[in-house]
Amino acid sequence: MYYLAGRLNPTSFDIMSSPDNIPYRSIIQIDKSNSQHVYLQIAQQFIQAIVRGHLRAGAKLLGTRQLSELLDVHRNTITAAYEELFAQGWVEIIANKGTFISSELPLLNPSTEREYSYPKTTGYRFRKSFLLDNPFEKNNYELSFNDGTPDIRLTQLDDLSRIYSANLKRKVNRRKMGYYNHDGSEYFKEQLTMYLQHSRGLAISKDNLLITRSMEMSLFIIAEIILEPSDTVVVAELGYFSANMIFQKAGNRIKTIPVDEDGIDTNALRKLCEQEPIRMVYVTPQQHYPTTVPLSAQRRMDLLQLANQYGFIIVEDDYDYDFHYEKQPILPLASNDQNGMVIYVGSFGKSLAPGFRTGFIVAPRNIMQEMRKHLGIIDRQGDILMEQALGELIQEGVVDRHLKKSIKVYKERRDHFGYLLSEHLGERVQFTTPKGGLAFWLNWRKAINLYELAKRCAAKHLFLPKTLLYQSSKTTGTRIGFGNLDMEEMEQAVKILKLVLEEMES
């Protein structure tokens, strides 16, 4: 749609006494390629002219026959446009006299701009959140490290597209698609419930499950329901920045505890509990983010015991649960929770293409009822087609088959990446080969400027995001993902990293 494509002379509108003085061709520009009805285009452009002060209250408009000839449209189109304007209160239609701009409209200062442009700023004040500034950087580099995301090139697109297309075509699926309420596809919840029972040992029903768009949405809903601004939330000293952002935005008091080779320090947590009330503890026990260490069996028992003793809630994020290489992963804390103290959050389909992933929450039924209320406000529509497709991916065994193939590839990549780090950077970094996940945690033997390192890598077309760099008076560490790189790419990336380090040391 086009608006006010020519220069108007607003001062002439004040003295005009005839509808012939109105520059209709400047005000009305009809776009016949637009799918919107022509009469609505005309009506909306009249409204724009009125709002911007180009047409004054009381001004008489041309009759329908004259305006239709002027604009080269059917008279009925102009009649329909005038009726639309009348219905919305912009014009008055007086029998035997004509159509007039409504006299009830406020007096506006006419605009002198050549053409319509959307306002660059608001005319009002609003709160700004610096806590929620996007930490992610855009890049178009040839090589890129990340925090451990899968390689989309390994995705079985044929299976994904086949099943998704079937949901649009097969009549038998329409019954399943109709089996739906505001908090997700019942069919998908049934399939995901069985999947979590089998893979995580969770003795749950679909009434314990909420489908969300992402882990971040899950944490947002949890924070809205459980946390008050004065509550204390405990996180790891080195932890997941997105989760910390959500808790800080909620106004909570954030306390940190150390992380070592056995995961979070539960002795330090006990001391905190003795000093003040703790409302929530957020953990990533499978592969701690960012250091990749699993929470030991002893500390898992300690954590559950402390939650029961001091009454705090454990939010267990199953980050990278599906990616394990040495043996079966330790079952989640939630599988051993006897007192309803654990809320389990995760992402399903992480090994699939990004558009085929979704988040979920597992919790006792009573709090799940409250979570559904909040989900109904922020995401009532959901994505029924995607959930239907994901349910069939589980039912047909596609997810399990794809995951087994992917893990084999990622294990080879993990081993090769560990070899490259030892070969080229062994004197500079210390690391432990992770038992799961798609990233390594590197401790630098000598303190270096990691941001300078990232800057120099970028000059050589290797992207090292700032979100992977952990530098403080006590820590110089980097989380580097290997899953998105094939063998040749990771060799190139490590060689660039070595070259940059040599330049910095010279």
C-alpha positions as CSV (number, residue, x, y, z in Angstrom):
1,M,0.0,0.0,0.0
2,Y,1.2,3.5,-0.8
3,Y,0.6,6.6,1.3
4,L,0.7,10.3,0.3
5,A,3.2,9.8,-2.5
6,G,3.2,13.5,-3.6
7,R,3.9,16.7,-1.8
8,L,0.8,18.3,-0.3
9,N,0.2,21.9,0.5
10,P,-1.5,21.8,3.9
11,T,-2.1,25.5,4.2
12,S,-4.4,25.4,1.2
13,F,-6.7,23.0,3.1
14,D,-7.5,25.7,5.7
15,I,-9.2,27.9,3.1
16,M,-10.6,25.4,0.7
17,S,-14.4,25.6,0.3
18,S,-14.8,23.0,-2.4
19,P,-14.0,19.3,-2.6
20,D,-12.4,20.0,-5.9
21,N,-9.4,21.6,-4.1
22,I,-8.4,18.3,-2.3
23,P,-5.5,16.6,-4.2
24,Y,-7.1,13.2,-4.2
25,R,-4.4,11.7,-6.5
26,S,-1.7,12.6,-4.0
27,I,-3.7,11.2,-1.1
28,I,-4.9,8.0,-2.7
29,Q,-2.5,5.7,-4.4
30,I,-4.1,2.3,-5.4
31,D,-1.9,-0.7,-5.6
32,K,-3.7,-3.3,-7.7
33,S,-1.0,-5.9,-6.9
34,N,-2.0,-5.7,-3.2
35,S,-4.2,-8.5,-2.0
36,Q,-6.2,-6.0,0.1
37,H,-9.5,-4.9,-1.3
38,V,-9.3,-1.6,-3.2
39,Y,-12.1,0.0,-1.2
40,L,-10.1,-0.7,2.0
41,Q,-6.9,0.8,0.5
42,I,-8.9,4.0,-0.3
43,A,-10.5,4.1,3.1
44,Q,-7.2,3.6,5.0
45,Q,-5.4,6.2,3.0
46,F,-8.2,8.7,3.7
47,I,-7.7,7.9,7.4
48,Q,-4.0,8.5,7.1
49,A,-4.6,11.9,5.5
50,I,-7.0,12.8,8.3
51,V,-4.8,11.7,11.1
52,R,-1.8,13.5,9.7
53,G,-3.8,16.7,9.3
54,H,-4.0,16.9,5.5
55,L,-7.9,16.7,5.7
56,R,-9.6,18.9,8.2
57,A,-12.8,18.4,10.1
58,G,-15.8,19.5,8.1
59,A,-14.1,19.2,4.7
60,K,-16.4,18.0,2.0
61,L,-15.3,15.1,-0.2
62,L,-16.1,14.5,-3.9
63,G,-19.2,12.6,-4.7
64,T,-18.9,8.9,-5.4
65,R,-19.4,9.3,-9.2
66,Q,-16.8,12.1,-9.5
67,L,-14.2,10.4,-7.3
68,S,-14.6,7.0,-9.1
69,E,-13.9,8.7,-12.4
70,L,-11.0,10.6,-11.0
71,L,-9.4,7.4,-9.5
72,D,-10.5,5.2,-12.4
73,V,-12.4,2.7,-10.2
74,H,-16.0,1.5,-10.1
75,R,-18.4,3.8,-8.3
76,N,-19.4,1.0,-6.0
77,T,-15.8,0.8,-4.7
78,I,-16.0,4.5,-3.6
79,T,-19.4,3.9,-2.1
80,A,-17.9,1.0,-0.1
81,A,-14.9,3.1,1.0
82,Y,-17.2,5.9,2.2
83,E,-19.4,3.5,4.1
84,E,-16.3,2.0,5.8
85,L,-15.1,5.5,6.8
86,F,-18.6,6.2,8.1
87,A,-18.8,3.0,10.1
88,Q,-15.5,3.9,11.8
89,G,-16.6,7.4,12.5
90,W,-14.2,9.3,10.2
91,V,-16.9,10.9,8.0
92,E,-20.4,12.1,8.2
93,I,-22.8,11.3,5.3
94,I,-25.6,14.0,5.1
95,A,-28.5,13.3,2.8
96,N,-28.7,15.5,-0.3
97,K,-25.5,17.3,0.8
98,G,-22.7,14.8,0.5
99,T,-19.8,13.3,2.5
100,F,-17.9,15.4,5.0
101,I,-14.9,14.7,7.3
102,S,-16.4,14.3,10.8
103,S,-16.7,17.5,12.7
104,E,-16.1,15.6,16.0
105,L,-12.4,14.9,15.2
106,P,-9.7,16.9,17.1
107,L,-7.8,19.6,15.3
108,L,-4.4,18.4,14.1
109,N,-1.4,20.2,13.0
110,P,-0.8,19.3,9.3
111,S,2.3,17.5,8.4
112,T,4.8,18.8,5.8
113,E,6.6,15.5,5.2
114,R,6.9,14.4,1.6
115,E,5.8,10.8,2.3
116,Y,4.7,8.6,5.1
117,S,7.3,7.2,7.4
118,Y,6.9,5.2,10.6
119,P,7.9,7.0,13.8
120,K,11.6,6.4,14.7
121,T,11.0,6.7,18.5
122,T,8.1,6.3,20.9
123,G,6.3,9.3,22.3
124,Y,6.4,7.8,25.7
125,R,8.8,6.4,28.3
126,F,9.3,2.8,29.1
127,R,11.6,0.5,31.2
128,K,14.7,-0.8,29.6
129,S,16.4,-4.0,30.7
130,F,20.1,-4.1,30.3
131,L,20.1,-7.6,31.9
132,L,18.3,-9.0,28.9
133,D,20.7,-7.5,26.3
134,N,21.3,-10.2,23.7
135,P,24.7,-11.8,24.5
136,F,25.0,-13.6,21.2
137,E,27.0,-12.1,18.4
138,K,26.3,-12.5,14.7
139,N,29.0,-13.9,12.5
140,N,29.6,-15.0,8.9
141,Y,33.1,-16.5,9.5
142,E,34.4,-19.5,7.6
143,L,35.0,-21.3,10.9
144,S,33.2,-20.9,14.1
145,F,33.4,-22.4,17.6
146,N,30.2,-22.5,19.7
147,D,29.2,-23.7,23.1
148,G,28.4,-27.3,22.0
149,T,25.6,-27.3,19.5
150,P,24.9,-30.3,17.1
151,D,25.9,-30.3,13.5
152,I,22.8,-29.7,11.4
153,R,24.5,-31.5,8.5
154,L,23.9,-34.8,10.3
155,T,20.2,-34.2,10.5
156,Q,18.0,-36.9,8.8
157,L,16.1,-34.3,6.7
158,D,14.4,-37.0,4.7
159,D,12.7,-38.5,7.7
160,L,11.8,-35.1,9.2
161,S,10.3,-33.8,6.0
162,R,8.4,-37.0,5.3
163,I,6.8,-37.1,8.7
164,Y,6.0,-33.4,8.8
165,S,4.5,-33.5,5.3
166,A,2.4,-36.5,6.3
167,N,0.8,-34.5,9.0
168,L,-0.6,-32.1,6.4
169,K,-1.8,-34.8,4.0
170,R,-2.9,-38.0,5.9
171,K,-6.5,-37.9,7.0
172,V,-5.8,-40.4,9.8
173,N,-3.6,-37.7,11.5
174,R,-6.4,-35.1,11.6
175,R,-8.0,-36.9,14.5
176,K,-4.7,-36.7,16.4
177,M,-4.4,-33.0,15.5
178,G,-7.8,-32.4,16.9
179,Y,-6.9,-34.1,20.2
180,Y,-5.4,-30.9,21.5
181,N,-5.8,-28.3,24.3
182,H,-4.2,-25.0,25.1
183,D,-1.1,-26.6,26.7
184,G,0.0,-28.8,23.8
185,S,-0.8,-31.9,21.7
186,E,-2.0,-34.7,23.9
187,Y,-0.6,-37.2,21.4
188,F,2.9,-35.7,21.6
189,K,2.7,-35.5,25.4
190,E,1.8,-39.2,25.5
191,Q,4.8,-40.1,23.3
192,L,7.2,-37.8,25.1
193,T,6.1,-39.2,28.5
194,M,6.9,-42.8,27.3
195,Y,10.2,-41.5,25.9
196,L,11.2,-39.9,29.2
197,Q,10.1,-43.0,31.2
198,H,12.4,-45.2,29.0
199,S,15.4,-42.9,28.6
200,R,15.5,-41.1,32.0
201,G,13.7,-43.5,34.4
202,L,11.0,-40.9,35.2
203,A,7.9,-42.5,36.6
204,I,5.6,-39.9,35.3
205,S,2.3,-39.5,33.4
206,K,1.5,-36.9,30.8
207,D,-0.2,-34.9,33.7
208,N,3.4,-34.2,35.0
209,L,4.5,-32.8,31.6
210,L,4.4,-29.3,30.1
211,I,5.5,-28.6,26.6
212,T,7.3,-25.3,26.1
213,R,9.3,-23.7,23.2
214,S,12.6,-23.8,24.9
215,M,14.5,-24.3,28.2
216,E,14.5,-20.5,28.6
217,M,10.8,-20.4,28.4
218,S,10.6,-23.2,30.9
219,L,12.8,-21.3,33.4
220,F,10.8,-18.1,32.8
221,I,7.5,-19.8,33.7
222,I,9.1,-21.5,36.8
223,A,10.5,-18.1,38.0
224,E,7.1,-16.4,37.5
225,I,5.4,-19.0,39.7
226,I,7.9,-19.8,42.4
227,L,10.2,-16.9,42.9
228,E,9.6,-13.6,44.8
229,P,12.0,-10.7,44.3
230,S,13.4,-11.2,47.8
231,D,14.1,-14.9,47.3
232,T,17.6,-16.3,47.1
233,V,18.6,-18.4,44.2
234,V,21.8,-20.5,44.3
235,V,23.8,-21.1,41.0
236,A,27.2,-22.4,40.3
237,E,30.1,-19.9,40.3
238,L,30.6,-20.8,36.7
239,G,27.1,-21.3,35.2
240,Y,24.7,-20.9,32.4
241,F,24.4,-17.2,31.6
242,S,20.8,-17.5,30.1
243,A,19.5,-19.0,33.4
244,N,21.3,-16.3,35.4
245,M,19.7,-13.6,33.3
246,I,16.2,-14.9,33.9
247,F,16.7,-15.1,37.7
248,Q,18.3,-11.6,37.8
249,K,15.5,-10.2,35.8
250,A,13.0,-11.6,38.3
251,G,14.9,-9.5,40.9
252,N,16.2,-12.4,42.9
253,R,19.3,-12.4,45.1
254,I,21.8,-14.6,43.4
255,K,24.3,-16.6,45.4
256,T,27.1,-18.7,43.9
257,I,28.9,-21.8,45.0
258,P,32.1,-23.3,43.7
259,V,32.4,-26.1,41.1
260,D,35.2,-28.7,41.0
261,E,35.8,-32.0,39.3
262,D,32.7,-33.5,41.1
263,G,30.3,-30.7,40.2
264,I,28.8,-28.1,42.5
265,D,30.2,-28.0,46.0
266,T,27.4,-29.3,48.2
267,N,29.4,-28.5,51.4
268,A,29.4,-24.9,50.4
269,L,25.7,-25.1,49.7
270,R,25.1,-26.5,53.2
271,K,26.9,-23.5,54.7
272,L,24.7,-21.1,52.8
273,C,21.6,-22.9,54.0
274,E,22.8,-22.6,57.5
275,Q,23.2,-18.8,57.1
276,E,20.0,-17.8,55.2
277,P,16.8,-19.3,53.6
278,I,17.4,-20.6,50.1
279,R,14.4,-20.8,47.8
280,M,15.9,-22.5,44.7
281,V,19.1,-24.2,43.5
282,Y,19.7,-24.4,39.7
283,V,21.9,-27.2,38.5
284,T,23.1,-28.9,35.3
285,P,24.2,-32.2,36.9
286,Q,24.6,-34.4,33.7
287,Q,27.3,-32.2,32.2
288,H,27.8,-29.1,34.1
289,Y,27.6,-25.9,32.0
290,P,30.3,-24.7,31.1
291,T,32.9,-27.0,32.7
292,T,31.3,-30.3,31.4
293,V,31.9,-32.2,34.7
294,P,29.1,-34.5,35.9
295,L,27.7,-34.2,39.4
296,S,29.1,-37.2,41.4
297,A,26.7,-39.8,42.9
298,Q,27.7,-38.7,46.4
299,R,26.9,-35.0,45.7
300,R,23.6,-36.0,44.0
301,M,22.6,-37.7,47.3
302,D,23.8,-34.7,49.3
303,L,21.8,-32.3,47.2
304,L,18.6,-34.2,47.5
305,Q,19.1,-34.6,51.3
306,L,19.8,-30.8,51.6
307,A,16.6,-30.0,49.7
308,N,14.5,-32.2,52.0
309,Q,16.2,-30.7,55.1
310,Y,16.1,-27.0,54.2
311,G,13.1,-27.0,51.9
312,F,14.6,-25.4,48.8
313,I,13.6,-26.3,45.2
314,I,16.0,-28.0,42.8
315,V,15.6,-27.0,39.2
316,E,17.4,-29.7,37.3
317,D,18.4,-28.8,33.7
318,D,19.2,-31.9,31.7
319,Y,21.6,-30.1,29.5
320,D,23.2,-32.5,26.9
321,Y,21.6,-35.6,28.6
322,D,21.2,-37.4,25.2
323,F,24.9,-37.1,24.3
324,H,26.9,-39.7,26.3
325,Y,29.8,-41.8,25.0
326,E,31.3,-44.0,27.7
327,K,28.3,-45.7,29.3
328,Q,24.7,-45.1,30.2
329,P,24.3,-41.7,31.9
330,I,23.5,-41.4,35.5
331,L,19.7,-41.0,35.9
332,P,18.4,-37.6,36.7
333,L,17.9,-36.3,40.2
334,A,14.2,-36.2,39.4
335,S,14.1,-40.0,39.1
336,N,15.1,-40.3,42.7
337,D,13.0,-37.5,44.1
338,Q,10.6,-38.8,46.7
339,N,9.3,-35.6,48.2
340,G,8.5,-33.4,45.1
341,M,11.4,-31.1,45.5
342,V,12.8,-31.4,42.0
343,I,11.6,-29.6,38.8
344,Y,13.1,-31.2,35.8
345,V,13.6,-29.1,32.6
346,G,15.1,-30.0,29.3
347,S,15.0,-29.9,25.5
348,F,13.7,-32.6,23.3
349,G,15.1,-33.2,19.8
350,K,18.5,-31.4,20.2
351,S,20.0,-33.8,17.7
352,L,17.5,-32.8,15.1
353,A,17.3,-29.6,13.1
354,P,16.7,-26.5,15.2
355,G,13.1,-26.1,14.0
356,F,12.3,-29.6,15.3
357,R,13.3,-29.0,18.9
358,T,11.1,-28.1,21.9
359,G,11.3,-27.7,25.6
360,F,9.6,-29.4,28.4
361,I,9.0,-29.3,32.2
362,V,8.4,-32.3,34.5
363,A,7.0,-31.6,37.9
364,P,4.3,-32.7,40.4
365,R,0.7,-32.4,39.2
366,N,-0.4,-29.6,41.5
367,I,2.3,-27.1,40.3
368,M,1.8,-28.2,36.7
369,Q,-1.8,-26.9,36.9
370,E,-0.4,-23.4,37.7
371,M,2.3,-23.7,35.0
372,R,-0.4,-24.4,32.4
373,K,-2.1,-21.1,33.3
374,H,1.0,-19.2,32.6
375,L,1.7,-21.0,29.4
376,G,-1.8,-20.2,28.2
377,I,-0.9,-16.5,28.5
378,I,2.4,-16.5,26.7
379,D,2.0,-19.3,24.2
380,R,-1.6,-20.4,23.9
381,Q,-1.4,-21.4,20.3
382,G,1.6,-23.6,20.5
383,D,2.8,-25.5,17.4
384,I,0.4,-28.4,16.9
385,L,1.9,-29.5,13.6
386,M,5.4,-29.7,14.9
387,E,4.3,-31.5,18.1
388,Q,2.4,-34.0,16.0
389,A,5.5,-34.6,13.9
390,L,7.7,-35.0,16.9
391,G,5.3,-37.5,18.4
392,E,5.5,-39.6,15.3
393,L,9.3,-39.4,15.3
394,I,9.3,-41.0,18.7
395,Q,6.6,-43.5,17.9
396,E,8.4,-44.7,14.7
397,G,11.8,-44.9,16.5
398,V,13.3,-42.2,14.2
399,V,14.7,-40.2,17.2
400,D,16.4,-43.2,18.7
401,R,17.9,-44.3,15.4
402,H,19.1,-40.9,14.5
403,L,20.6,-40.3,18.0
404,K,22.6,-43.6,17.9
405,K,24.1,-42.7,14.5
406,S,24.8,-39.1,15.7
407,I,26.5,-40.3,18.9
408,K,28.9,-42.5,16.9
409,V,29.9,-39.5,14.8
410,Y,30.2,-37.1,17.8
411,K,32.3,-39.6,19.7
412,E,34.8,-39.8,16.8
413,R,34.9,-36.0,16.7
414,R,35.3,-35.7,20.4
415,D,38.3,-38.1,20.4
416,H,39.9,-36.3,17.4
417,F,39.4,-32.9,18.9
418,G,41.0,-34.1,22.2
419,Y,43.9,-35.3,20.2
420,L,44.3,-32.0,18.3
421,L,44.2,-30.0,21.6
422,S,46.9,-32.2,23.1
423,E,49.0,-32.1,20.0
424,H,48.8,-28.3,19.3
425,L,47.8,-26.7,22.6
426,G,48.9,-29.2,25.3
427,E,51.5,-26.9,26.8
428,R,49.0,-24.1,27.0
429,V,45.7,-25.7,28.2
430,Q,44.6,-28.3,30.6
431,F,41.4,-30.3,30.0
432,T,39.6,-33.5,30.7
433,T,38.0,-35.4,27.9
434,P,34.3,-35.1,28.5
435,K,32.2,-38.3,29.0
436,G,29.3,-36.6,27.3
437,G,28.1,-33.5,25.6
438,L,29.5,-31.6,22.6
439,A,32.1,-29.3,24.2
440,F,35.4,-29.2,26.0
441,W,36.3,-27.0,28.9
442,L,39.8,-25.6,28.6
443,N,41.7,-24.2,31.6
444,W,44.6,-22.0,30.4
445,R,47.8,-22.8,32.2
446,K,48.9,-19.1,32.0
447,A,46.5,-16.2,32.2
448,I,46.0,-14.6,28.8
449,N,43.6,-12.0,27.5
450,L,40.8,-14.1,26.1
451,Y,39.1,-11.2,24.5
452,E,42.3,-10.3,22.6
453,L,42.5,-13.9,21.6
454,A,39.0,-13.8,20.2
455,K,39.7,-10.6,18.3
456,R,42.8,-12.0,16.7
457,C,41.0,-15.2,15.8
458,A,38.3,-13.2,14.1
459,A,41.0,-11.5,11.9
460,K,41.9,-15.0,10.7
461,H,38.2,-15.9,10.0
462,L,37.8,-18.0,13.1
463,F,34.8,-16.9,15.3
464,L,35.2,-17.4,19.1
465,P,32.1,-15.9,20.8
466,K,32.5,-13.9,23.9
467,T,29.9,-16.1,25.6
468,L,32.5,-18.9,25.6
469,L,35.1,-16.8,27.4
470,Y,35.4,-17.0,31.2
471,Q,37.9,-14.6,32.7
472,S,38.2,-13.3,36.2
473,S,40.8,-13.0,38.9
474,K,40.4,-16.7,39.7
475,T,39.5,-18.2,36.3
476,T,40.8,-18.2,32.8
477,G,38.8,-20.8,31.0
478,T,37.0,-21.3,27.6
479,R,34.2,-23.6,26.6
480,I,34.7,-24.8,23.1
481,G,32.2,-26.9,21.2
482,F,33.3,-29.6,18.7
483,G,30.0,-31.0,17.5
484,N,29.4,-28.6,14.7
485,L,32.8,-29.2,13.1
486,D,33.9,-32.1,10.9
487,M,37.5,-33.4,11.2
488,E,39.0,-31.1,8.6
489,E,37.3,-28.0,10.0
490,M,38.4,-28.7,13.6
491,E,42.0,-29.2,12.4
492,Q,41.9,-25.8,10.7
493,A,40.3,-24.1,13.7
494,V,42.9,-25.5,16.2
495,K,45.8,-24.6,13.9
496,I,44.5,-21.0,13.7
497,L,44.1,-21.0,17.5
498,K,47.7,-22.1,17.9
499,L,49.0,-19.5,15.4
500,V,47.2,-16.7,17.2
501,L,48.6,-17.8,20.6
502,E,52.1,-17.9,19.2
503,E,51.6,-14.3,17.8
504,M,50.4,-13.1,21.2
505,E,53.4,-14.7,23.0
506,S,56.0,-13.2,20.6
